[in-house]
Amino acid sequence: MSIYIGNLSYEVTEEDLKGVFSEYGKVNNVQVPTDRETGRPRGFAFVEMQTEAQEAAAIEALDGAEWMGRDLKVNKARPRQDRSSRSYAGGNFGNNNRSNRRY
């Protein structure tokens, strides 16, 4: 399982996160997703730790904590939703009218 960290500074690095989370145990992996167009961090990340007890301790200590000028949102990561299972009801799905397209 992994931990979701939200409301991160756009200046955060994997090393920054590893440093903070290593205070609660061994960090196995850090992922900081970046924007495809700008290459900037997207404001959230995922951290995997050695044990669930270490993850629980990190979540307890860091959820709501201020770091790099932001109040962190830290919790267990939810499994990724399959994009094909998302609902498009009520949207413009399948509408090829150019005026409705977003660029």
Secondary structure by P-SEA (a helix, b strand, c coil): cbbbbccccccccaaaaaaaacccccccbbbbbbbcccccccccbbbbcccaaaaaaaaaacccccccccccccccccccccccccccccccccccccccccc
